[in-house]
Amino acid sequence: MLTVPGCDVRLVVYTVAAGSADAEKLDVLRVTNGAGADGSSPRGLRIDES
């Protein structure tokens, strides 16, 4: 966990074993930025493109 001094911001980084099924899943997320096959945003988030 990385913290920012004087702030409540924390960054938690998870890793997986190289070559595992979970590593393949993370690669898909990295390439697609988590977008669904229909182009929808992850978790139903709306992206304002204005």
Contacts in CASP RR format, 6 or more apart in sequence:
PFRMAT RR
TARGET T0000
AUTHOR 0000-0000-0000
METHOD contacts of the structure
MODEL  1
MLTVPGCDVRLVVYTVAAGSADAEKLDVLRVTNGAGADGSSPRGLRIDES
1 10 0 8 1.000
1 11 0 8 1.000
1 12 0 8 1.000
1 13 0 8 1.000
2 10 0 8 1.000
2 11 0 8 1.000
2 13 0 8 1.000
3 9 0 8 1.000
3 10 0 8 1.000
3 11 0 8 1.000
4 10 0 8 1.000
16 22 0 8 1.000
16 23 0 8 1.000
16 26 0 8 1.000
17 23 0 8 1.000
28 34 0 8 1.000
33 42 0 8 1.000
34 42 0 8 1.000
35 41 0 8 1.000
35 42 0 8 1.000
36 42 0 8 1.000
41 47 0 8 1.000
END
